[in-house]
Structures are given as C-alpha cells and as structure tokens.
Amino acid sequence: MAFGIGTGRKVVAAAGTAVTLESSSHAVDSVLITAETNNTGTMAVGGAAVVATVATRQGTPLNAGDSITLRLVDLYEVYIDATVTGDGVTFTYIG
C-alpha cells in the first residue's frame, strides 16, 4: 500500500439512502471521518446496513462536528447515511 495523505467529502443526496465514501475500491491504513459542522441532522457511519433514522439506527451516530477514526478499511466499504438530505462528512485518510 502506498502511503500518503488524502482528503474527501461526501454528502447524502437523499436521507435514508446510504452511500459509500468512495465509488471504487480504495484501501487505506486509517480514515478520520467528521460530520460537517453545518449539518442539521445526525449522520451514521458503518457498513452497507448503516441507517441514520433514530428508530432503526445502525452504525455509529455523529452529530455536527463529531468524528470517528477507522483503521485498515476500504473506503468503498464505508457507508454513511443522514437523517437530513444534504448533510455530509469530510474525511482524511492515510495510505
């Protein structure tokens, strides 16, 4: 794996519809995911089954400005969902 630092941003186009951080396979050593500070809802980070909706939430919830670090992952396999359309995350990865 080539090491370097990269960044990205991902927005959920339709609340309740999970999206991946990257559109193709991209294995990294670690990724820091931060809910955008202007989000008005809650983000959820997890695998393909992630759900942000409170009643059925799966994954790790992030409020505006909250962060989570994941290690040894493929960004294509990291999903986000939002309770509000247009909310999103920024991310910084190594590897």
C-alpha positions as CSV (number, residue, x, y, z in Angstrom):
1,M,0.0,0.0,0.0
2,A,1.4,3.4,-0.9
3,F,1.3,5.8,1.9
4,G,0.2,9.4,1.6
5,I,-2.5,11.7,3.0
6,G,-5.7,12.3,1.1
7,T,-9.0,14.1,1.7
8,G,-12.6,13.9,0.6
9,R,-16.1,15.0,1.2
10,K,-19.4,13.0,0.8
11,V,-23.0,14.3,1.0
12,V,-26.1,12.2,1.3
13,A,-28.3,13.1,-1.6
14,A,-31.4,11.5,0.0
15,A,-31.8,11.0,3.7
16,G,-32.3,7.3,4.4
17,T,-30.2,6.2,1.4
18,A,-26.7,5.1,2.5
19,V,-23.8,6.0,0.2
20,T,-20.1,4.9,0.2
21,L,-17.2,7.3,0.8
22,E,-15.6,6.3,-2.5
23,S,-17.1,5.0,-5.7
24,S,-14.4,2.3,-6.2
25,S,-12.1,0.2,-4.1
26,H,-9.6,2.3,-2.1
27,A,-7.9,0.5,0.8
28,V,-6.4,2.8,3.5
29,D,-4.5,2.4,6.7
30,S,-6.8,4.8,8.5
31,V,-9.5,7.3,7.9
32,L,-10.8,10.1,10.1
33,I,-14.5,10.9,9.3
34,T,-16.0,14.1,10.6
35,A,-19.7,15.2,10.3
36,E,-19.8,18.6,8.7
37,T,-20.2,21.4,11.2
38,N,-23.2,22.8,9.4
39,N,-25.2,19.6,9.4
40,T,-28.7,19.9,10.9
41,G,-29.3,16.2,11.5
42,T,-27.4,13.1,12.5
43,M,-25.0,11.1,10.4
44,A,-24.4,7.4,10.8
45,V,-21.2,5.6,9.7
46,G,-20.9,1.9,9.2
47,G,-21.2,-0.9,6.7
48,A,-23.7,-1.5,4.0
49,A,-26.6,-1.8,6.5
50,V,-26.0,1.6,8.1
51,V,-29.2,3.5,9.0
52,A,-29.3,7.0,10.5
53,T,-33.0,7.1,11.4
54,V,-33.4,7.1,15.2
55,A,-35.9,4.3,15.4
56,T,-33.9,1.8,13.4
57,R,-30.4,3.3,13.7
58,Q,-27.4,1.0,12.8
59,G,-23.8,2.2,12.8
60,T,-22.1,4.9,14.7
61,P,-24.1,8.2,15.0
62,L,-22.2,11.5,14.5
63,N,-23.6,14.9,15.3
64,A,-22.3,18.0,13.6
65,G,-18.5,18.2,14.3
66,D,-18.2,14.7,15.7
67,S,-15.5,12.4,14.4
68,I,-14.7,8.7,14.2
69,T,-11.4,7.0,13.1
70,L,-11.5,3.7,11.3
71,R,-8.4,1.6,10.7
72,L,-7.5,-0.8,7.9
73,V,-10.6,-0.3,5.8
74,D,-11.6,0.1,2.2
75,L,-13.3,3.5,1.7
76,Y,-15.6,1.7,-0.8
77,E,-16.9,-0.4,2.1
78,V,-17.5,2.5,4.5
79,Y,-21.1,3.8,4.2
80,I,-22.8,6.9,5.6
81,D,-26.4,7.8,6.0
82,A,-28.1,11.0,7.2
83,T,-31.4,12.0,8.9
84,V,-31.4,15.2,6.7
85,T,-30.9,15.3,2.9
86,G,-27.8,17.2,2.0
87,D,-25.9,16.6,5.3
88,G,-22.5,15.1,4.9
89,V,-19.0,14.3,6.1
90,T,-15.4,15.3,5.3
91,F,-12.7,12.7,5.7
92,T,-8.9,12.5,5.8
93,Y,-7.1,9.2,5.1
94,I,-3.6,7.8,5.3
95,G,-2.5,5.1,2.9
